[in-house]
Amino acid sequence: MADERVVLDCRGQLCPLPIIELGKAFLRTLPGDELTLLADDPGAAADVAAWCRLRGQLLVEQSPTAAGPSGRPATVYRIRHS
């Protein structure tokens, strides 16, 4: 991808959709690229951390953000392709 900013807005989607979208998007990245995922699924924190650990990717940041369409609190995950 080289310097492109990829933002996946998965707010309003429940498990496993945010992780499926993350996996698809990572197929188009190169080492060093970063991807941002917005998710409000209650299980996303554990799912994203496990996905990164199992695939050897770096979870750079995990921080709260505005709620999505579901009204649930959302989180921003920044993941770097290792």
TORPA-934377 format. One record per residue: x, y, z of N, C-alpha, C, O in turn; residue in one letter; residue number from 1. Coordinates in steps of 0.2 Angstrom, whole numbers, plus 5000, padded with zeros to 4 digits. Example, Ala and Ser with C-alpha at 12.3 -4.5 7.8 and 13.67 -1.06 7.14 Angstrom:
@n.x: 5066 | n.y: 4972 | n.z: 5039 | ca.x: 5062 | ca.y: 4978 | ca.z: 5039 | c.x: 5066 | c.y: 4984 | c.z: 5039 | o.x: 5071 | o.y: 4983 | o.z: 5042 | type: A | seq: 1;
@n.x: 5064 | n.y: 4989 | n.z: 5035 | ca.x: 5068 | ca.y: 4995 | ca.z: 5036 | c.x: 5064 | c.y: 5000 | c.z: 5039 | o.x: 5067 | o.y: 5006 | o.z: 5040 | type: S | seq: 2;
END
This chain:
@n.x: 5004 | n.y: 4994 | n.z: 5000 | ca.x: 5000 | ca.y: 5000 | ca.z: 5000 | c.x: 5004 | c.y: 5006 | c.z: 5000 | o.x: 5003 | o.y: 5011 | o.z: 4997 | type: M | seq: 1;
@n.x: 5010 | n.y: 5006 | n.z: 5004 | ca.x: 5015 | ca.y: 5012 | ca.z: 5004 | c.x: 5012 | c.y: 5018 | c.z: 5005 | o.x: 5009 | o.y: 5022 | o.z: 5000 | type: A | seq: 2;
@n.x: 5012 | n.y: 5020 | n.z: 5011 | ca.x: 5009 | ca.y: 5027 | ca.z: 5014 | c.x: 5002 | c.y: 5028 | c.z: 5013 | o.x: 5000 | o.y: 5034 | o.z: 5014 | type: D | seq: 3;
@n.x: 4998 | n.y: 5024 | n.z: 5011 | ca.x: 4991 | ca.y: 5025 | ca.z: 5011 | c.x: 4988 | c.y: 5023 | c.z: 5018 | o.x: 4990 | o.y: 5019 | o.z: 5021 | type: E | seq: 4;
@n.x: 4983 | n.y: 5027 | n.z: 5020 | ca.x: 4980 | ca.y: 5027 | ca.z: 5026 | c.x: 4974 | c.y: 5023 | c.z: 5025 | o.x: 4969 | o.y: 5025 | o.z: 5022 | type: R | seq: 5;
@n.x: 4973 | n.y: 5017 | n.z: 5028 | ca.x: 4967 | ca.y: 5013 | ca.z: 5028 | c.x: 4964 | c.y: 5013 | c.z: 5034 | o.x: 4966 | o.y: 5012 | o.z: 5040 | type: V | seq: 6;
@n.x: 4957 | n.y: 5015 | n.z: 5034 | ca.x: 4953 | ca.y: 5015 | ca.z: 5040 | c.x: 4947 | c.y: 5011 | c.z: 5038 | o.x: 4943 | o.y: 5012 | o.z: 5033 | type: V | seq: 7;
@n.x: 4946 | n.y: 5006 | n.z: 5043 | ca.x: 4940 | ca.y: 5002 | ca.z: 5042 | c.x: 4935 | c.y: 5004 | c.z: 5048 | o.x: 4937 | o.y: 5004 | o.z: 5054 | type: L | seq: 8;
@n.x: 4929 | n.y: 5006 | n.z: 5046 | ca.x: 4924 | ca.y: 5008 | ca.z: 5050 | c.x: 4919 | c.y: 5002 | c.z: 5051 | o.x: 4915 | o.y: 5001 | o.z: 5047 | type: D | seq: 9;
@n.x: 4920 | n.y: 4998 | n.z: 5056 | ca.x: 4916 | ca.y: 4992 | ca.z: 5057 | c.x: 4912 | c.y: 4994 | c.z: 5063 | o.x: 4909 | o.y: 4989 | o.z: 5066 | type: C | seq: 10;
@n.x: 4910 | n.y: 5000 | n.z: 5065 | ca.x: 4906 | ca.y: 5001 | ca.z: 5070 | c.x: 4899 | c.y: 4999 | c.z: 5068 | o.x: 4897 | o.y: 5000 | o.z: 5062 | type: R | seq: 11;
@n.x: 4895 | n.y: 4996 | n.z: 5073 | ca.x: 4889 | ca.y: 4993 | ca.z: 5071 | c.x: 4889 | c.y: 4986 | c.z: 5069 | o.x: 4884 | o.y: 4983 | o.z: 5068 | type: G | seq: 12;
@n.x: 4895 | n.y: 4983 | n.z: 5068 | ca.x: 4896 | ca.y: 4976 | ca.z: 5066 | c.x: 4898 | c.y: 4972 | c.z: 5072 | o.x: 4902 | o.y: 4974 | o.z: 5076 | type: Q | seq: 13;
@n.x: 4895 | n.y: 4966 | n.z: 5072 | ca.x: 4896 | ca.y: 4962 | ca.z: 5078 | c.x: 4901 | c.y: 4956 | c.z: 5075 | o.x: 4902 | o.y: 4955 | o.z: 5069 | type: L | seq: 14;
@n.x: 4904 | n.y: 4953 | n.z: 5080 | ca.x: 4909 | ca.y: 4947 | ca.z: 5079 | c.x: 4905 | c.y: 4942 | c.z: 5075 | o.x: 4900 | o.y: 4940 | o.z: 5076 | type: C | seq: 15;
@n.x: 4909 | n.y: 4940 | n.z: 5070 | ca.x: 4916 | ca.y: 4940 | ca.z: 5068 | c.x: 4918 | c.y: 4945 | c.z: 5063 | o.x: 4923 | o.y: 4946 | o.z: 5060 | type: P | seq: 16;
@n.x: 4913 | n.y: 4949 | n.z: 5061 | ca.x: 4914 | ca.y: 4954 | ca.z: 5055 | c.x: 4920 | c.y: 4959 | c.z: 5056 | o.x: 4923 | o.y: 4959 | o.z: 5051 | type: L | seq: 17;
@n.x: 4921 | n.y: 4962 | n.z: 5061 | ca.x: 4927 | ca.y: 4967 | ca.z: 5062 | c.x: 4933 | c.y: 4963 | c.z: 5060 | o.x: 4938 | o.y: 4966 | o.z: 5057 | type: P | seq: 18;
@n.x: 4934 | n.y: 4957 | n.z: 5063 | ca.x: 4940 | ca.y: 4953 | ca.z: 5062 | c.x: 4941 | c.y: 4951 | c.z: 5055 | o.x: 4946 | o.y: 4950 | o.z: 5052 | type: I | seq: 19;
@n.x: 4935 | n.y: 4949 | n.z: 5052 | ca.x: 4935 | ca.y: 4947 | ca.z: 5045 | c.x: 4937 | c.y: 4952 | c.z: 5040 | o.x: 4942 | o.y: 4951 | o.z: 5036 | type: I | seq: 20;
@n.x: 4935 | n.y: 4958 | n.z: 5042 | ca.x: 4937 | ca.y: 4964 | ca.z: 5038 | c.x: 4944 | c.y: 4966 | c.z: 5039 | o.x: 4947 | o.y: 4968 | o.z: 5034 | type: E | seq: 21;
@n.x: 4946 | n.y: 4965 | n.z: 5045 | ca.x: 4953 | ca.y: 4967 | ca.z: 5046 | c.x: 4958 | c.y: 4962 | c.z: 5042 | o.x: 4963 | o.y: 4964 | o.z: 5039 | type: L | seq: 22;
@n.x: 4956 | n.y: 4956 | n.z: 5042 | ca.x: 4960 | ca.y: 4951 | ca.z: 5039 | c.x: 4960 | c.y: 4952 | c.z: 5031 | o.x: 4965 | o.y: 4951 | o.z: 5028 | type: G | seq: 23;
@n.x: 4954 | n.y: 4954 | n.z: 5028 | ca.x: 4954 | ca.y: 4955 | ca.z: 5021 | c.x: 4959 | c.y: 4961 | c.z: 5020 | o.x: 4962 | o.y: 4961 | o.z: 5015 | type: K | seq: 24;
@n.x: 4958 | n.y: 4967 | n.z: 5024 | ca.x: 4962 | ca.y: 4973 | ca.z: 5023 | c.x: 4969 | c.y: 4971 | c.z: 5023 | o.x: 4973 | o.y: 4974 | o.z: 5019 | type: A | seq: 25;
@n.x: 4971 | n.y: 4967 | n.z: 5028 | ca.x: 4978 | ca.y: 4966 | ca.z: 5029 | c.x: 4982 | c.y: 4962 | c.z: 5023 | o.x: 4988 | o.y: 4963 | o.z: 5022 | type: F | seq: 26;
@n.x: 4978 | n.y: 4959 | n.z: 5019 | ca.x: 4980 | ca.y: 4956 | ca.z: 5013 | c.x: 4983 | c.y: 4961 | c.z: 5008 | o.x: 4987 | o.y: 4959 | o.z: 5004 | type: L | seq: 27;
@n.x: 4981 | n.y: 4967 | n.z: 5008 | ca.x: 4983 | ca.y: 4972 | ca.z: 5004 | c.x: 4988 | c.y: 4977 | c.z: 5007 | o.x: 4990 | o.y: 4982 | o.z: 5004 | type: R | seq: 28;
@n.x: 4991 | n.y: 4975 | n.z: 5013 | ca.x: 4996 | ca.y: 4979 | ca.z: 5016 | c.x: 5003 | c.y: 4976 | c.z: 5015 | o.x: 5004 | o.y: 4970 | o.z: 5013 | type: T | seq: 29;
@n.x: 5008 | n.y: 4980 | n.z: 5016 | ca.x: 5015 | ca.y: 4978 | ca.z: 5016 | c.x: 5018 | c.y: 4980 | c.z: 5023 | o.x: 5015 | o.y: 4983 | o.z: 5027 | type: L | seq: 30;
@n.x: 5023 | n.y: 4976 | n.z: 5024 | ca.x: 5027 | ca.y: 4977 | ca.z: 5031 | c.x: 5028 | c.y: 4985 | c.z: 5032 | o.x: 5030 | o.y: 4988 | o.z: 5027 | type: P | seq: 31;
@n.x: 5026 | n.y: 4987 | n.z: 5037 | ca.x: 5027 | ca.y: 4994 | ca.z: 5039 | c.x: 5021 | c.y: 4998 | c.z: 5038 | o.x: 5020 | o.y: 5004 | o.z: 5041 | type: G | seq: 32;
@n.x: 5016 | n.y: 4996 | n.z: 5034 | ca.x: 5009 | ca.y: 4999 | ca.z: 5034 | c.x: 5005 | c.y: 4999 | c.z: 5040 | o.x: 5006 | o.y: 4994 | o.z: 5044 | type: D | seq: 33;
@n.x: 5001 | n.y: 5004 | n.z: 5041 | ca.x: 4997 | ca.y: 5004 | ca.z: 5047 | c.x: 4990 | c.y: 5004 | c.z: 5045 | o.x: 4988 | o.y: 5007 | o.z: 5039 | type: E | seq: 34;
@n.x: 4986 | n.y: 5001 | n.z: 5048 | ca.x: 4978 | ca.y: 5001 | ca.z: 5047 | c.x: 4975 | c.y: 5003 | c.z: 5053 | o.x: 4977 | o.y: 5001 | o.z: 5059 | type: L | seq: 35;
@n.x: 4969 | n.y: 5007 | n.z: 5052 | ca.x: 4965 | ca.y: 5009 | ca.z: 5058 | c.x: 4959 | c.y: 5005 | c.z: 5058 | o.x: 4955 | o.y: 5006 | o.z: 5052 | type: T | seq: 36;
@n.x: 4957 | n.y: 5002 | n.z: 5063 | ca.x: 4950 | ca.y: 4999 | ca.z: 5064 | c.x: 4946 | c.y: 5003 | c.z: 5069 | o.x: 4948 | o.y: 5004 | o.z: 5075 | type: L | seq: 37;
@n.x: 4940 | n.y: 5005 | n.z: 5067 | ca.x: 4935 | ca.y: 5007 | ca.z: 5072 | c.x: 4930 | c.y: 5002 | c.z: 5073 | o.x: 4927 | o.y: 4999 | o.z: 5069 | type: L | seq: 38;
@n.x: 4929 | n.y: 5000 | n.z: 5080 | ca.x: 4924 | ca.y: 4995 | ca.z: 5081 | c.x: 4921 | c.y: 4996 | c.z: 5088 | o.x: 4924 | o.y: 4999 | o.z: 5092 | type: A | seq: 39;
@n.x: 4914 | n.y: 4994 | n.z: 5088 | ca.x: 4911 | ca.y: 4995 | ca.z: 5094 | c.x: 4908 | c.y: 4988 | c.z: 5097 | o.x: 4904 | o.y: 4988 | o.z: 5101 | type: D | seq: 40;
@n.x: 4910 | n.y: 4983 | n.z: 5094 | ca.x: 4908 | ca.y: 4976 | ca.z: 5096 | c.x: 4911 | c.y: 4975 | c.z: 5103 | o.x: 4918 | o.y: 4976 | o.z: 5103 | type: D | seq: 41;
@n.x: 4908 | n.y: 4973 | n.z: 5108 | ca.x: 4911 | ca.y: 4972 | ca.z: 5114 | c.x: 4916 | c.y: 4967 | c.z: 5115 | o.x: 4921 | o.y: 4968 | o.z: 5119 | type: P | seq: 42;
@n.x: 4917 | n.y: 4962 | n.z: 5110 | ca.x: 4922 | ca.y: 4957 | ca.z: 5110 | c.x: 4928 | c.y: 4959 | c.z: 5106 | o.x: 4933 | o.y: 4956 | o.z: 5105 | type: G | seq: 43;
@n.x: 4928 | n.y: 4965 | n.z: 5103 | ca.x: 4933 | ca.y: 4967 | ca.z: 5098 | c.x: 4940 | c.y: 4968 | c.z: 5101 | o.x: 4945 | o.y: 4966 | o.z: 5098 | type: A | seq: 44;
@n.x: 4940 | n.y: 4970 | n.z: 5107 | ca.x: 4947 | ca.y: 4972 | ca.z: 5111 | c.x: 4950 | c.y: 4965 | c.z: 5111 | o.x: 4956 | o.y: 4965 | o.z: 5110 | type: A | seq: 45;
@n.x: 4947 | n.y: 4960 | n.z: 5114 | ca.x: 4950 | ca.y: 4953 | ca.z: 5114 | c.x: 4952 | c.y: 4950 | c.z: 5108 | o.x: 4957 | o.y: 4947 | o.z: 5107 | type: A | seq: 46;
@n.x: 4947 | n.y: 4951 | n.z: 5103 | ca.x: 4948 | ca.y: 4948 | ca.z: 5096 | c.x: 4954 | c.y: 4951 | c.z: 5092 | o.x: 4958 | o.y: 4948 | o.z: 5089 | type: D | seq: 47;
@n.x: 4954 | n.y: 4958 | n.z: 5093 | ca.x: 4960 | ca.y: 4961 | ca.z: 5089 | c.x: 4966 | c.y: 4960 | c.z: 5092 | o.x: 4971 | o.y: 4958 | o.z: 5088 | type: V | seq: 48;
@n.x: 4967 | n.y: 4960 | n.z: 5099 | ca.x: 4973 | ca.y: 4958 | ca.z: 5102 | c.x: 4975 | c.y: 4951 | c.z: 5100 | o.x: 4981 | o.y: 4950 | o.z: 5099 | type: A | seq: 49;
@n.x: 4970 | n.y: 4946 | n.z: 5100 | ca.x: 4972 | ca.y: 4939 | ca.z: 5099 | c.x: 4974 | c.y: 4939 | c.z: 5091 | o.x: 4979 | o.y: 4935 | o.z: 5090 | type: A | seq: 50;
@n.x: 4971 | n.y: 4942 | n.z: 5087 | ca.x: 4972 | ca.y: 4942 | ca.z: 5080 | c.x: 4979 | c.y: 4944 | c.z: 5079 | o.x: 4983 | o.y: 4941 | o.z: 5075 | type: W | seq: 51;
@n.x: 4981 | n.y: 4950 | n.z: 5082 | ca.x: 4988 | ca.y: 4953 | ca.z: 5081 | c.x: 4993 | c.y: 4948 | c.z: 5084 | o.x: 4998 | o.y: 4946 | o.z: 5080 | type: C | seq: 52;
@n.x: 4992 | n.y: 4945 | n.z: 5089 | ca.x: 4997 | ca.y: 4940 | ca.z: 5093 | c.x: 4997 | c.y: 4934 | c.z: 5088 | o.x: 5003 | o.y: 4932 | o.z: 5087 | type: R | seq: 53;
@n.x: 4992 | n.y: 4931 | n.z: 5086 | ca.x: 4992 | ca.y: 4925 | ca.z: 5082 | c.x: 4996 | c.y: 4926 | c.z: 5075 | o.x: 4999 | o.y: 4922 | o.z: 5072 | type: L | seq: 54;
@n.x: 4995 | n.y: 4932 | n.z: 5072 | ca.x: 4998 | ca.y: 4934 | ca.z: 5066 | c.x: 5004 | c.y: 4938 | c.z: 5066 | o.x: 5007 | o.y: 4939 | o.z: 5061 | type: R | seq: 55;
@n.x: 5007 | n.y: 4939 | n.z: 5072 | ca.x: 5013 | ca.y: 4942 | ca.z: 5072 | c.x: 5013 | c.y: 4950 | c.z: 5070 | o.x: 5018 | o.y: 4952 | o.z: 5068 | type: G | seq: 56;
@n.x: 5007 | n.y: 4953 | n.z: 5071 | ca.x: 5006 | ca.y: 4960 | ca.z: 5069 | c.x: 5007 | c.y: 4964 | c.z: 5076 | o.x: 5005 | o.y: 4961 | o.z: 5081 | type: Q | seq: 57;
@n.x: 5008 | n.y: 4970 | n.z: 5075 | ca.x: 5009 | ca.y: 4975 | ca.z: 5081 | c.x: 5003 | c.y: 4979 | c.z: 5082 | o.x: 5001 | o.y: 4983 | o.z: 5078 | type: L | seq: 58;
@n.x: 5000 | n.y: 4978 | n.z: 5088 | ca.x: 4994 | ca.y: 4983 | ca.z: 5090 | c.x: 4997 | c.y: 4989 | c.z: 5093 | o.x: 5000 | o.y: 4989 | o.z: 5099 | type: L | seq: 59;
@n.x: 4997 | n.y: 4994 | n.z: 5089 | ca.x: 5001 | ca.y: 5001 | ca.z: 5091 | c.x: 4997 | c.y: 5005 | c.z: 5096 | o.x: 5000 | o.y: 5008 | o.z: 5100 | type: V | seq: 60;
@n.x: 4990 | n.y: 5005 | n.z: 5095 | ca.x: 4986 | ca.y: 5009 | ca.z: 5099 | c.x: 4979 | c.y: 5006 | c.z: 5100 | o.x: 4977 | o.y: 5003 | o.z: 5095 | type: E | seq: 61;
@n.x: 4976 | n.y: 5007 | n.z: 5105 | ca.x: 4969 | ca.y: 5005 | ca.z: 5107 | c.x: 4966 | c.y: 5011 | c.z: 5111 | o.x: 4968 | o.y: 5011 | o.z: 5117 | type: Q | seq: 62;
@n.x: 4962 | n.y: 5015 | n.z: 5108 | ca.x: 4959 | ca.y: 5020 | ca.z: 5112 | c.x: 4952 | c.y: 5022 | c.z: 5111 | o.x: 4949 | o.y: 5020 | o.z: 5105 | type: S | seq: 63;
@n.x: 4948 | n.y: 5024 | n.z: 5116 | ca.x: 4941 | ca.y: 5025 | ca.z: 5115 | c.x: 4940 | c.y: 5031 | c.z: 5110 | o.x: 4944 | o.y: 5035 | o.z: 5109 | type: P | seq: 64;
@n.x: 4934 | n.y: 5031 | n.z: 5107 | ca.x: 4932 | ca.y: 5036 | ca.z: 5102 | c.x: 4924 | c.y: 5036 | c.z: 5102 | o.x: 4921 | o.y: 5033 | o.z: 5106 | type: T | seq: 65;
@n.x: 4921 | n.y: 5041 | n.z: 5098 | ca.x: 4914 | ca.y: 5042 | ca.z: 5098 | c.x: 4910 | c.y: 5035 | c.z: 5097 | o.x: 4913 | o.y: 5031 | o.z: 5093 | type: A | seq: 66;
@n.x: 4905 | n.y: 5035 | n.z: 5099 | ca.x: 4900 | ca.y: 5029 | ca.z: 5098 | c.x: 4898 | c.y: 5029 | c.z: 5091 | o.x: 4898 | o.y: 5034 | o.z: 5087 | type: A | seq: 67;
@n.x: 4897 | n.y: 5023 | n.z: 5089 | ca.x: 4895 | ca.y: 5022 | ca.z: 5082 | c.x: 4887 | c.y: 5021 | c.z: 5081 | o.x: 4884 | o.y: 5023 | o.z: 5086 | type: G | seq: 68;
@n.x: 4885 | n.y: 5018 | n.z: 5076 | ca.x: 4878 | ca.y: 5018 | ca.z: 5074 | c.x: 4874 | c.y: 5014 | c.z: 5080 | o.x: 4868 | o.y: 5015 | o.z: 5081 | type: P | seq: 69;
@n.x: 4877 | n.y: 5009 | n.z: 5083 | ca.x: 4874 | ca.y: 5005 | ca.z: 5088 | c.x: 4873 | c.y: 5009 | c.z: 5095 | o.x: 4869 | o.y: 5007 | o.z: 5099 | type: S | seq: 70;
@n.x: 4876 | n.y: 5015 | n.z: 5096 | ca.x: 4876 | ca.y: 5019 | ca.z: 5102 | c.x: 4881 | c.y: 5016 | c.z: 5107 | o.x: 4881 | o.y: 5019 | o.z: 5112 | type: G | seq: 71;
@n.x: 4884 | n.y: 5010 | n.z: 5106 | ca.x: 4889 | ca.y: 5008 | ca.z: 5110 | c.x: 4896 | c.y: 5012 | c.z: 5110 | o.x: 4897 | o.y: 5014 | o.z: 5105 | type: R | seq: 72;
@n.x: 4899 | n.y: 5012 | n.z: 5115 | ca.x: 4906 | ca.y: 5015 | ca.z: 5115 | c.x: 4910 | c.y: 5012 | c.z: 5110 | o.x: 4910 | o.y: 5005 | o.z: 5109 | type: P | seq: 73;
@n.x: 4914 | n.y: 5015 | n.z: 5106 | ca.x: 4918 | ca.y: 5013 | ca.z: 5101 | c.x: 4926 | c.y: 5013 | c.z: 5103 | o.x: 4927 | o.y: 5017 | o.z: 5107 | type: A | seq: 74;
@n.x: 4930 | n.y: 5010 | n.z: 5099 | ca.x: 4937 | ca.y: 5010 | ca.z: 5100 | c.x: 4941 | c.y: 5010 | c.z: 5094 | o.x: 4938 | o.y: 5007 | o.z: 5089 | type: T | seq: 75;
@n.x: 4946 | n.y: 5014 | n.z: 5094 | ca.x: 4951 | ca.y: 5014 | ca.z: 5088 | c.x: 4956 | c.y: 5010 | c.z: 5089 | o.x: 4960 | o.y: 5010 | o.z: 5095 | type: V | seq: 76;
@n.x: 4958 | n.y: 5005 | n.z: 5085 | ca.x: 4964 | ca.y: 5001 | ca.z: 5085 | c.x: 4968 | c.y: 5003 | c.z: 5079 | o.x: 4966 | o.y: 5003 | o.z: 5073 | type: Y | seq: 77;
@n.x: 4974 | n.y: 5004 | n.z: 5081 | ca.x: 4979 | ca.y: 5005 | ca.z: 5075 | c.x: 4984 | c.y: 4999 | c.z: 5075 | o.x: 4987 | o.y: 4997 | o.z: 5080 | type: R | seq: 78;
@n.x: 4985 | n.y: 4996 | n.z: 5070 | ca.x: 4988 | ca.y: 4990 | ca.z: 5069 | c.x: 4994 | c.y: 4991 | c.z: 5063 | o.x: 4992 | o.y: 4993 | o.z: 5058 | type: I | seq: 79;
@n.x: 5000 | n.y: 4989 | n.z: 5065 | ca.x: 5005 | ca.y: 4990 | ca.z: 5060 | c.x: 5007 | c.y: 4983 | c.z: 5058 | o.x: 5008 | o.y: 4978 | o.z: 5061 | type: R | seq: 80;
@n.x: 5008 | n.y: 4982 | n.z: 5051 | ca.x: 5010 | ca.y: 4976 | ca.z: 5048 | c.x: 5017 | c.y: 4975 | c.z: 5049 | o.x: 5022 | o.y: 4979 | o.z: 5047 | type: H | seq: 81;
@n.x: 5019 | n.y: 4970 | n.z: 5053 | ca.x: 5026 | ca.y: 4968 | ca.z: 5055 | c.x: 5030 | c.y: 4965 | c.z: 5049 | o.x: 5036 | o.y: 4963 | o.z: 5050 | type: S | seq: 82;
END
